[in-house]
Amino acid sequence: MAAEGPCAPGAVIPLPAPSESGCSDEFALDCTFAACDPERTGMVQPQRVVEYVAAMTGHSGHDGRLRALRRALDPAAAGTALDRTRFRAAMGAWIAACRQDGAEEQDVATGNTGPTLAEDDGHTSPAAGQLQGDNTDITTPSRQALEQARVAIEELEDVKAVVKRLEEENAELRRQARHAEKEQRSLCSRAEGLQEENQQLLAEGQGLREQIQAQAARMANLEAQLCRGTALLSARDAALAQAGQRVQELTAGLEEYERVVQELRLETTQMRQQLGRLRDAWAMRPWCPRGQPDVQAMAAASQRTGDTEEEEEEEEEETGMVLSGGRGLAGSGEEVAEVVASQVPLSSWAPLSPWAPLSPWALALLALLALLYLLPRQWPQPQLCYRSPPPL
């Protein structure tokens, strides 16, 4: 049959009337448009429409009617997409042209068979039945195509639901992406703030490290100064201890000197008293020849000199030491005697003879008198000068 395989290039594509197919042309066009626009963009490509019609009718793309459909959909052959209005207009014109061509061919076929039917009425009924069967066979693929279109529409509705759900999911994902992008920007700004704060903390840490190093250097300097001050204090304490010891020694020496001076003063007083008694006794002595008293005095002096020779030497040494401590003004016994003699009035020496020798005790007495005369009234106090330690 003609509907079971592809038709010849000049064959007519059977398009049923709306009353025969059970659906309107608008419904068929909407189904075709929906099938050719699965993305729901509202635009269809002419090539896709031609391929869909060829698949639904079983004709090849080289058929004359399909070429006419391609020219109707894309007159300029530019592949421009069609919207629903232009698609309906082009398809409606093409369907009307196909129906008109089919009616003319059917009239031609009926005019050719009229004389045959008039001549032979017996063959009219079988020919009409055959034509009706052929029409039935031709309309069957169209009905199947419409059923397939309905199934495709249902599937398309399912696909639309899936697409809508995917669009909702996509919108949700986009919303989440925008939210994540906002969070990312917030995190980036926060990271920048933390980085700036970190830089500030690093700068402050560097400043604190420099201050710590400066304080450490200052502390080392202060420790060195403290060590030097401690050493100076130790040296000062040692010097003070030595000075205190020296003061104690000097104090003890002064006390000893005062005791010796007191003893010497006492002895001097006693010797003065003895000298006064001797002078009184000498003055009261009766007159005698000049040579005899001298001899007796010389004999007595020689006797006393032999007994006290060693004591005189010791006293002279002590007298020399004392005189050397008394600013070095008295060097020997003779000089002391001269000084004492210059201080004593001449009336006290008048009774004495100039050639009479003096006893060692008299010389010691004269030396002590000279020492007492030469010693200062007040002893100089020792003054200790110490270097003050440097400021810490």
C-alpha positions as CSV (number, residue, x, y, z in Angstrom):
1,M,0.0,0.0,0.0
2,A,1.0,3.6,-0.5
3,A,1.1,4.4,3.2
4,E,3.3,1.5,4.2
5,G,6.5,2.8,2.5
6,P,8.0,6.0,1.1
7,C,6.2,7.5,-1.9
8,A,7.7,8.4,-5.1
9,P,9.1,11.9,-5.6
10,G,5.9,13.1,-7.4
11,A,3.5,11.4,-5.0
12,V,0.9,13.4,-3.1
13,I,1.2,13.6,0.7
14,P,-2.1,12.6,2.1
15,L,-3.5,15.2,4.5
16,P,-6.9,14.3,6.0
17,A,-9.6,16.8,6.6
18,P,-10.4,17.9,10.1
19,S,-13.7,15.9,10.1
20,E,-11.9,12.8,9.1
21,S,-8.9,13.0,11.5
22,G,-11.1,13.9,14.5
23,C,-9.0,17.0,15.4
24,S,-8.7,20.5,14.2
25,D,-5.9,22.0,12.1
26,E,-5.0,24.4,14.9
27,F,-4.5,21.5,17.3
28,A,-2.4,19.6,14.8
29,L,-0.3,22.7,14.2
30,D,0.1,23.3,18.0
31,C,1.2,19.7,18.4
32,T,3.7,20.0,15.6
33,F,5.0,23.3,16.9
34,A,5.4,21.8,20.4
35,A,7.2,18.8,19.0
36,C,9.6,20.9,17.1
37,D,10.2,23.2,20.1
38,P,11.2,21.0,23.0
39,E,13.2,23.8,24.7
40,R,10.1,25.9,24.9
41,T,11.8,28.9,23.4
42,G,8.8,29.9,21.3
43,M,10.8,29.6,18.1
44,V,11.2,26.6,15.7
45,Q,13.7,26.0,12.9
46,P,12.3,25.3,9.4
47,Q,14.6,22.4,8.9
48,R,13.3,20.7,12.0
49,V,9.7,21.2,11.0
50,V,10.4,19.6,7.6
51,E,12.2,16.7,9.1
52,Y,9.3,16.2,11.6
53,V,6.6,16.2,8.9
54,A,8.7,13.9,6.8
55,A,9.1,11.5,9.7
56,M,5.4,11.6,10.5
57,T,4.3,11.1,6.8
58,G,7.0,8.6,5.8
59,H,8.1,10.8,2.8
60,S,11.7,11.8,2.1
61,G,13.0,15.3,2.1
62,H,13.2,15.3,-1.7
63,D,9.4,15.2,-2.1
64,G,7.9,18.1,-4.0
65,R,5.4,19.0,-1.3
66,L,8.2,18.9,1.4
67,R,10.3,21.2,-0.8
68,A,7.3,23.5,-1.1
69,L,6.9,23.4,2.7
70,R,10.6,24.3,3.1
71,R,10.1,27.2,0.7
72,A,7.0,28.3,2.6
73,L,8.7,28.2,5.9
74,D,12.0,29.7,4.8
75,P,11.6,31.6,1.5
76,A,15.1,33.2,1.7
77,A,16.7,29.8,2.7
78,A,18.5,31.7,5.5
79,G,17.5,29.2,8.3
80,T,15.6,31.9,10.2
81,A,13.6,30.6,13.2
82,L,9.8,31.1,13.1
83,D,7.5,32.1,15.9
84,R,4.1,30.5,16.5
85,T,2.2,33.0,14.3
86,R,4.4,32.8,11.3
87,F,4.5,29.0,11.7
88,R,0.7,28.7,11.7
89,A,0.4,31.0,8.7
90,A,3.0,29.2,6.6
91,M,1.7,25.7,7.6
92,G,-1.9,26.7,7.0
93,A,-1.1,28.0,3.5
94,W,0.9,24.8,2.8
95,I,-1.9,22.5,4.0
96,A,-4.5,24.4,2.0
97,A,-2.4,24.2,-1.1
98,C,-1.9,20.4,-0.5
99,R,-5.7,19.9,-0.1
100,Q,-6.4,21.9,-3.2
101,D,-3.9,19.9,-5.3
102,G,-5.4,16.7,-3.9
103,A,-9.0,17.7,-4.8
104,E,-7.9,18.6,-8.3
105,E,-6.2,15.2,-8.8
106,Q,-9.2,13.5,-7.4
107,D,-11.5,15.3,-9.8
108,V,-9.2,14.4,-12.7
109,A,-9.3,10.8,-11.6
110,T,-13.1,10.9,-11.3
111,G,-13.5,12.5,-14.8
112,N,-11.4,9.8,-16.3
113,T,-13.4,7.0,-14.8
114,G,-16.9,8.5,-15.5
115,P,-17.3,7.0,-19.1
116,T,-16.1,3.7,-17.9
117,L,-18.7,3.7,-15.1
118,A,-21.4,4.8,-17.6
119,E,-20.4,2.0,-20.0
120,D,-20.1,-0.7,-17.5
121,D,-22.1,-0.2,-14.3
122,G,-21.0,-3.6,-13.1
123,H,-17.5,-2.4,-12.4
124,T,-18.4,0.8,-10.5
125,S,-19.0,-0.6,-7.1
126,P,-15.6,-2.5,-6.9
127,A,-13.7,0.6,-8.0
128,A,-15.4,2.8,-5.4
129,G,-14.8,0.3,-2.7
130,Q,-11.1,0.1,-3.7
131,L,-10.8,3.9,-3.6
132,Q,-12.5,4.0,-0.2
133,G,-10.0,1.3,1.1
134,D,-7.2,3.3,-0.3
135,N,-8.4,6.4,1.4
136,T,-8.7,4.5,4.6
137,D,-5.2,3.2,4.2
138,I,-4.0,6.7,3.6
139,T,-5.7,8.2,6.6
140,T,-4.4,5.5,9.0
141,P,-0.9,6.9,9.1
142,S,-2.2,10.3,9.8
143,R,-4.2,9.1,12.7
144,Q,-1.2,7.2,14.0
145,A,0.8,10.4,13.6
146,L,-1.8,12.3,15.6
147,E,-1.7,9.6,18.3
148,Q,2.0,9.8,18.4
149,A,1.7,13.6,18.6
150,R,-0.6,13.2,21.5
151,V,1.8,10.8,23.2
152,A,4.6,13.2,22.4
153,I,2.5,16.1,23.9
154,E,2.0,14.1,27.0
155,E,5.7,13.3,27.2
156,L,6.3,16.9,26.4
157,E,4.1,17.9,29.4
158,D,6.1,15.5,31.5
159,V,9.3,17.0,30.2
160,K,7.9,20.5,30.8
161,A,7.2,19.5,34.4
162,V,10.7,18.1,34.7
163,V,12.1,21.2,33.1
164,K,10.0,23.4,35.4
165,R,11.3,21.4,38.4
166,L,14.8,21.7,37.1
167,E,14.3,25.4,36.5
168,E,13.1,25.7,40.1
169,E,16.1,23.7,41.3
170,N,18.3,25.9,39.0
171,A,16.7,29.0,40.5
172,E,17.3,27.6,44.0
173,L,20.9,26.8,43.1
174,R,21.3,30.2,41.6
175,R,19.9,31.7,44.8
176,Q,22.2,29.6,46.9
177,A,25.1,30.5,44.6
178,R,24.3,34.2,45.0
179,H,24.1,33.7,48.8
180,A,27.4,31.8,48.7
181,E,28.9,34.6,46.6
182,K,27.7,37.2,49.1
183,E,29.1,35.1,51.9
184,Q,32.3,34.7,50.0
185,R,32.5,38.5,49.5
186,S,31.8,38.9,53.2
187,L,34.5,36.4,54.0
188,C,36.9,38.1,51.6
189,S,36.3,41.5,53.2
190,R,36.7,39.9,56.7
191,A,39.9,38.2,55.6
192,E,41.2,41.5,54.3
193,G,40.3,43.1,57.6
194,L,42.0,40.3,59.5
195,Q,45.0,40.7,57.2
196,E,45.2,44.4,58.0
197,E,44.8,43.7,61.7
198,N,47.5,41.1,61.4
199,Q,49.8,43.6,59.7
200,Q,49.1,46.1,62.5
201,L,49.8,43.4,65.1
202,L,53.0,42.5,63.3
203,A,54.1,46.1,63.2
204,E,53.2,46.5,66.9
205,G,55.1,43.3,67.7
206,Q,58.1,44.6,65.8
207,G,57.9,47.9,67.8
208,L,57.6,45.9,71.0
209,R,60.6,43.8,70.1
210,E,62.6,46.9,69.4
211,Q,61.6,48.4,72.7
212,I,62.5,45.1,74.5
213,Q,65.9,45.2,72.8
214,A,66.4,48.8,73.9
215,Q,65.2,48.0,77.4
216,A,67.6,45.0,77.5
217,A,70.5,47.2,76.4
218,R,69.5,49.7,79.0
219,M,69.2,47.0,81.6
220,A,72.6,45.7,80.7
221,N,74.0,49.2,81.1
222,L,72.3,49.6,84.4
223,E,73.7,46.3,85.6
224,A,77.2,47.3,84.5
225,Q,76.7,50.6,86.4
226,L,75.4,48.7,89.4
227,C,78.4,46.4,89.3
228,R,80.7,49.4,89.2
229,G,78.8,51.1,92.0
230,T,78.9,47.9,94.1
231,A,82.6,47.7,93.5
232,L,83.0,51.4,94.4
233,L,80.9,50.9,97.5
234,S,82.9,47.9,98.5
235,A,86.1,49.9,98.0
236,R,84.6,52.8,100.0
237,D,83.6,50.4,102.7
238,A,87.1,49.0,102.8
239,A,88.6,52.5,102.8
240,L,86.2,53.5,105.6
241,A,87.1,50.4,107.5
242,Q,90.8,51.2,107.1
243,A,90.1,54.8,108.0
244,G,88.2,53.7,111.1
245,Q,91.0,51.4,112.0
246,R,93.5,54.2,111.4
247,V,91.3,56.6,113.5
248,Q,91.3,54.1,116.3
249,E,95.0,53.7,116.1
250,L,95.4,57.5,116.0
251,T,93.0,57.9,118.9
252,A,94.9,55.3,120.9
253,G,98.2,57.1,120.0
254,L,96.7,60.4,121.1
255,E,95.6,58.9,124.3
256,E,99.0,57.5,124.8
257,Y,100.6,60.8,124.0
258,E,98.3,62.6,126.4
259,R,99.2,60.1,129.1
260,V,102.9,60.6,128.4
261,V,102.5,64.4,128.4
262,Q,100.7,64.2,131.7
263,E,103.5,62.1,133.2
264,L,106.1,64.4,131.7
265,R,104.3,67.4,133.1
266,L,104.1,65.8,136.5
267,E,107.8,64.9,136.3
268,T,108.6,68.4,135.1
269,T,106.7,69.9,138.0
270,Q,108.6,67.7,140.4
271,M,111.9,68.5,138.8
272,R,111.1,72.2,138.9
273,Q,110.4,71.8,142.6
274,Q,113.6,69.9,143.1
275,L,115.5,72.5,141.0
276,G,114.0,75.3,143.2
277,R,115.1,73.5,146.3
278,L,118.5,72.9,144.9
279,R,118.7,76.6,143.9
280,D,117.6,77.6,147.4
281,A,120.1,75.2,149.0
282,W,122.9,76.4,146.7
283,A,122.1,80.0,147.7
284,M,122.2,79.2,151.3
285,R,125.5,77.2,151.1
286,P,128.4,78.9,153.0
287,W,131.2,80.5,151.1
288,C,134.1,78.2,150.2
289,P,137.2,78.5,148.1
290,R,136.6,78.5,144.5
291,G,138.5,75.4,143.6
292,Q,137.3,73.1,146.4
293,P,133.6,73.1,145.6
294,D,134.3,72.6,142.0
295,V,136.3,69.6,142.7
296,Q,133.7,68.2,145.0
297,A,131.0,68.9,142.4
298,M,133.1,67.3,139.7
299,A,133.6,64.2,141.8
300,A,129.9,63.9,142.6
301,A,129.1,64.5,138.9
302,S,131.5,61.8,137.9
303,Q,130.0,59.3,140.3
304,R,126.5,60.1,139.1
305,T,127.6,60.0,135.5
306,G,129.0,56.5,135.8
307,D,125.8,55.2,137.3
308,T,123.4,56.8,134.9
309,E,125.4,56.7,131.7
310,E,123.1,54.1,130.1
311,E,119.9,55.8,131.3
312,E,121.2,59.1,129.8
313,E,121.7,57.5,126.4
314,E,118.1,56.0,126.4
315,E,116.6,59.3,127.6
316,E,118.6,61.1,124.8
317,E,117.2,58.7,122.3
318,E,113.6,59.2,123.6
319,T,114.2,62.9,123.7
320,G,115.4,62.9,120.1
321,M,112.3,60.9,119.0
322,V,110.0,63.2,120.9
323,L,111.7,66.3,119.5
324,S,111.6,64.9,116.0
325,G,107.8,64.4,116.4
326,G,107.5,67.9,117.6
327,R,108.0,69.4,114.1
328,G,111.8,68.8,114.2
329,L,112.7,72.0,116.0
330,A,114.8,70.4,118.7
331,G,117.7,68.2,117.4
332,S,120.0,67.6,120.4
333,G,120.3,68.1,124.1
334,E,122.6,71.1,123.7
335,E,120.1,72.9,121.5
336,V,117.3,72.2,124.0
337,A,119.5,73.4,126.8
338,E,120.2,76.6,124.9
339,V,116.5,77.2,124.3
340,V,115.6,76.5,127.9
341,A,118.4,78.7,129.1
342,S,117.1,81.5,126.9
343,Q,113.6,81.1,128.4
344,V,114.8,81.0,132.0
345,P,115.6,84.3,133.7
346,L,119.2,85.2,134.2
347,S,118.7,85.7,137.9
348,S,118.0,81.9,138.4
349,W,121.4,81.0,136.7
350,A,123.4,83.7,138.5
351,P,124.4,81.6,141.5
352,L,125.6,78.8,139.2
353,S,129.1,78.7,137.9
354,P,129.4,78.6,134.1
355,W,131.9,75.8,134.2
356,A,129.9,73.5,136.5
357,P,128.6,70.4,134.5
358,L,124.9,69.6,134.4
359,S,123.6,66.3,135.5
360,P,121.7,63.9,133.1
361,W,118.5,64.5,135.0
362,A,118.9,68.2,134.5
363,L,119.5,67.8,130.8
364,A,116.4,65.5,130.6
365,L,114.4,68.1,132.5
366,L,115.6,70.9,130.2
367,A,114.7,68.7,127.2
368,L,111.2,68.0,128.5
369,L,110.7,71.7,129.2
370,A,111.8,72.5,125.6
371,L,109.4,69.8,124.3
372,L,106.5,71.1,126.3
373,Y,107.3,74.6,125.1
374,L,107.5,73.5,121.4
375,L,104.4,71.2,121.4
376,P,101.2,72.8,120.1
377,R,98.4,73.7,122.4
378,Q,95.9,71.6,120.5
379,W,96.5,68.5,118.4
380,P,95.4,68.7,114.8
381,Q,92.5,66.4,114.1
382,P,93.0,64.0,111.2
383,Q,90.7,64.7,108.2
384,L,89.8,61.8,105.9
385,C,89.0,62.6,102.3
386,Y,87.3,60.0,100.2
387,R,86.3,60.2,96.6
388,S,82.5,60.1,96.2
389,P,81.2,57.2,94.1
390,P,79.8,58.1,90.7
391,P,76.0,58.6,90.4
392,L,74.1,55.4,89.6
